[in-house]
Amino acid sequence: MRLDDITEAIGDTPLVRLDPAVHGLENIDLYAKLELLNPFGSVKDRAAWQMARPLLARGAPGDTVVELSSGNTAKALALLAGMHGRPFRSVTNRMKVPEIKELLLLLGAEIDELPGRSECLDPTDTDDPLTRMYRELAGAGGGYLHTDQYFNELNVEAHVHGTGPEIVKDLDGRAPDYFIACVGTAGSSTGVARVLRRHNPDVEVVGLVGAKSDFIPGIRTIDEVYEVGLFDPGVYDCLATITADDAIDGLLTLVRRCGILTGPTGGGAFQGAVRHLRTVDAGLTERKTAVFIVCDRVESYLSYVRDRRPEVFGRPPRRNSIRTLTDAEVAAAPALAPAAAQRWALEVDPLVVDLRSPHAYQALHLAGSVNLVDEVLAGLLHAGLPFDRRRPVLLVCPVGEKSARYAALLTRMGHPDARSLDGGIIAWRDAGLDLVR
Amino acid sequence: MLNLTPRIDPIIQSLLDDRDFLAQLLDALGSPLALVLPQQVTKNVTAFRETYRRHHLSGRLYYAHKANRSSALLRELAAGDTGVDVASLGELQHALGAGFTPDRIVATGPKNREFLWLAARAGATVSADSHDELAELAGIVAGHRLPRVPVSLRLSGFASPGVRLLTRGSRFGTPTGELPDLLDLLEKRADQLALTGVAYHLDTIGLPEKAVALENCLTALDECRTRGLRPRSLDIGGGFGVSYLADRVEWDRYTTELGQAVLGRRAPMTWHGHGYGLRAEGGTLRGSLALYPGYRPVSGAAYLDRLLGTPAPERGRPLGELLLDHMYDLDVEPGRALLDQCGLILARVVSVLRRDDEILVQLDINARDVSLEEHGVLMDPVVLPRAGDRRAGPAGVYLLGNLCLETDLITRRKVYLPVVPRPGDLLAFVNTAGYFMDFSATRALHQPVARKVAVYRTGGVRRWCLDEQYWPVHPRQEVS
């Protein structure tokens, strides 16, 4: 395959049959449409290109592409804008996935995060983010190319001409009996459903939305879908709810058992599909087919999964960690009150280690001390003692709590004279002892 | 039934269970009647102190007086170790009269010369919003030969790294970029002004914005130090919030259904189809819900705890640890959160009408006496039926106020009650001490403003007195 332009690689994604041993459906062939194999990594590549193409052809050279997106649409538009030498700006309600935020910055996008809700409510302030953005764009008097994914019919068109016909072609000209899709902008589900119904008016379309007060990237909640201009409840035979837990369960199944590197949206679609299809599977007398969409890739969601399933990332406990200390060990750690510590320091000239953050250390510290931020010291200690046993050590932290822990750990690791400044640098200051810059 | 059941603390519940007591108070003092529970406020102080302790932080808890005009609440707080944030000349006088020493008072908000003079004369800390205000204060101090006044600098307009975090513009505070000008002024006016620290207050429930502001303020404090000043505190304002509702599911269901009602997909739930900020355009829901999030999983002291555990956007270390590393005091100015479960408002049912299949309950109270609606807080009142008669119910009703005004509804939402009230019944609007009690109360139409009563316990007995009669001096507490 030889291409003149990366946009030619958008679309024509594979349709993969999943192993029945994984999903357990006896009478239904379940297919995954692998939209994660689009060049920018998601189903949004199609809509982004379809929407941006005419704007880019028409706009002036310095125009900024702008969209309300916190995820894959922004990513695809950032790349497309970059290819055309245009800046891209993403306005977002809340960028909840840190990796995506970082990635967008790497791609050269500008990101504007809208303010959180007001604590002292102003009942007259009822603008939704989109209205606010429309007004800002109108006020700017040009210079913006707004793709408007939640209302732009081209978002649906991308799937009417691409995703939908591809599925039918790969199923030898037949539409599946069931189509299950997560609802985000409603573009892919609406476009695909339209094509499938043309081939088979009886196709059952299941829309999946997030549980309220839950968060699954790329899926709107049951309330939020009604804010989407492209959303028409009539498209779906039913709307079902999935949770973040479902999404991660599905993600883990597809990743670990099917070799499909899906993100949580695809995981949710799989889980929602299997749950729905199980209710009909047993009653079937002939073979049926079902298709769901794998929207994007897992790599951008490591922190999303880690926050919700820390055990997935389970690692053996590290050596020489303060977490392994007992209360008794910490209580037994040698500690010196400020005045005594000052006398001892004059006597034995210990190594004074300040565990606080660099800015704080630079502002004020004990004369002659070195700054080893506790996290850095923790890293060094995993490998062993970083200090000579022959020189005493005085550890300093804000209130003497962390320093006591590290004194206990150093003692356990065989340091003969590691002491903690009792009450920390705050007690030192309050005792009127010298601090320097 | 779309109930929005309020969270009710056992102390308030025990009052609600004693209908005769409440009915006697109302008979004596009239409807509406406000009850404050001064001893409850110390529980909330303790919760905040616990968060401080967990993060090893020291610093002052300033009660934002504007949340309630009550003397009882203020005096009870004066008896403890909290400070007070006053935002007017009158509030400052009230605080001084309640027993707050000036070192426990911070003056915030818009300030006229008289307010500045009294703060300076007394020696309260002045949280300055601008260069001009600081200059005016210095002029007053010099002109009246007053001692140096402690000042903190309220900053605004913070920059965020990488991602531009937009924040609602504020009319208060000096943009961080102009800090050098403020410091020039402080150097020049060193005989009049003594810097204690910097401050911010953001009107948002969003943690990321507050994290940006807090870290920016740390940088500002570093800048003060490099100029040879000795700031010691960072005041992060208030906005810790309260969770009003008992049940997340009810809140979620209500807001979902409201959207559906606005779209015309279900029967209206509000007076004249009011959408609380939502509107339908071509079958799509537009606008944004102008309601306080009634159910908040993290609020009050727990919200502060969450903020202190949030990593600083730039330096990466949790904000609480950064404050500690730098040995700065953390000052906070909670209002609403300190008054959680500290009061309720009672009203009598005047009449009950049926019009066009709706039940209209006329109350002897108006929307300004219990300004829940104005603040976007939706929660059901508790019905305290008169003994004897049986009640129909449950039912959805509209609560009408006592002003001769079409718009005077206590709430524009249809309220679902377990029984249909009858004339003479009482309605209790619980947990209304923070901002809903007297913030907007008016004597329009010569309707009375609610009298305020303090209810407290001493020697194992419940007692009450008029709010202005309450002093935290209970005989049995004293050791002879």
Chai-1 contact restraints between the chains, C-beta under 6 A:
chainA,res_idxA,chainB,res_idxB,connection_type,confidence,min_distance_angstrom,max_distance_angstrom,comment,restraint_id
A,K101,B,V163,contact,1.0,0.0,6.0,A-B,restraint_1
A,L105,B,G162,contact,1.0,0.0,6.0,A-B,restraint_2
A,I111,B,V163,contact,1.0,0.0,6.0,A-B,restraint_3
A,D112,B,R164,contact,1.0,0.0,6.0,A-B,restraint_4
A,D112,B,L166,contact,1.0,0.0,6.0,A-B,restraint_5
A,E113,B,V163,contact,1.0,0.0,6.0,A-B,restraint_6
A,E113,B,L165,contact,1.0,0.0,6.0,A-B,restraint_7
A,E113,B,L166,contact,1.0,0.0,6.0,A-B,restraint_8
A,L114,B,L166,contact,1.0,0.0,6.0,A-B,restraint_9
A,P115,B,L166,contact,1.0,0.0,6.0,A-B,restraint_10
A,P115,B,T167,contact,1.0,0.0,6.0,A-B,restraint_11
A,P115,B,R168,contact,1.0,0.0,6.0,A-B,restraint_12
A,P115,B,T204,contact,1.0,0.0,6.0,A-B,restraint_13
A,G116,B,T204,contact,1.0,0.0,6.0,A-B,restraint_14
A,G116,B,I205,contact,1.0,0.0,6.0,A-B,restraint_15
A,G116,B,G206,contact,1.0,0.0,6.0,A-B,restraint_16
A,G116,B,E209,contact,1.0,0.0,6.0,A-B,restraint_17
A,R117,B,I205,contact,1.0,0.0,6.0,A-B,restraint_18
A,S118,B,D203,contact,1.0,0.0,6.0,A-B,restraint_19
A,E119,B,D203,contact,1.0,0.0,6.0,A-B,restraint_20
A,E119,B,I205,contact,1.0,0.0,6.0,A-B,restraint_21
A,E119,B,G239,contact,1.0,0.0,6.0,A-B,restraint_22
A,C120,B,D203,contact,1.0,0.0,6.0,A-B,restraint_23
A,L121,B,Y292,contact,1.0,0.0,6.0,A-B,restraint_24
A,L121,B,H375,contact,1.0,0.0,6.0,A-B,restraint_25
A,L121,B,G376,contact,1.0,0.0,6.0,A-B,restraint_26
A,P123,B,A290,contact,1.0,0.0,6.0,A-B,restraint_27
A,P123,B,G376,contact,1.0,0.0,6.0,A-B,restraint_28
A,T126,B,G277,contact,1.0,0.0,6.0,A-B,restraint_29
A,T126,B,G287,contact,1.0,0.0,6.0,A-B,restraint_30
A,T126,B,S288,contact,1.0,0.0,6.0,A-B,restraint_31
A,T126,B,A290,contact,1.0,0.0,6.0,A-B,restraint_32
A,D128,B,R286,contact,1.0,0.0,6.0,A-B,restraint_33
A,D128,B,G287,contact,1.0,0.0,6.0,A-B,restraint_34
A,D128,B,S288,contact,1.0,0.0,6.0,A-B,restraint_35
A,K212,B,D252,contact,1.0,0.0,6.0,A-B,restraint_36
A,S213,B,D252,contact,1.0,0.0,6.0,A-B,restraint_37
A,D223,B,T256,contact,1.0,0.0,6.0,A-B,restraint_38
A,D223,B,G259,contact,1.0,0.0,6.0,A-B,restraint_39
A,Y226,B,G259,contact,1.0,0.0,6.0,A-B,restraint_40
A,Y226,B,L285,contact,1.0,0.0,6.0,A-B,restraint_41
A,E227,B,L285,contact,1.0,0.0,6.0,A-B,restraint_42
A,G229,B,T284,contact,1.0,0.0,6.0,A-B,restraint_43
A,R356,B,D325,contact,1.0,0.0,6.0,A-B,restraint_44
A,S357,B,R317,contact,1.0,0.0,6.0,A-B,restraint_45
A,S357,B,L322,contact,1.0,0.0,6.0,A-B,restraint_46
A,S357,B,D325,contact,1.0,0.0,6.0,A-B,restraint_47
A,A360,B,D325,contact,1.0,0.0,6.0,A-B,restraint_48
A,A360,B,H326,contact,1.0,0.0,6.0,A-B,restraint_49
A,A363,B,D222,contact,1.0,0.0,6.0,A-B,restraint_50
A,A363,B,R225,contact,1.0,0.0,6.0,A-B,restraint_51
A,P398,B,L324,contact,1.0,0.0,6.0,A-B,restraint_52
A,P398,B,D325,contact,1.0,0.0,6.0,A-B,restraint_53
A,V399,B,H56,contact,1.0,0.0,6.0,A-B,restraint_54
A,I426,B,M327,contact,1.0,0.0,6.0,A-B,restraint_55
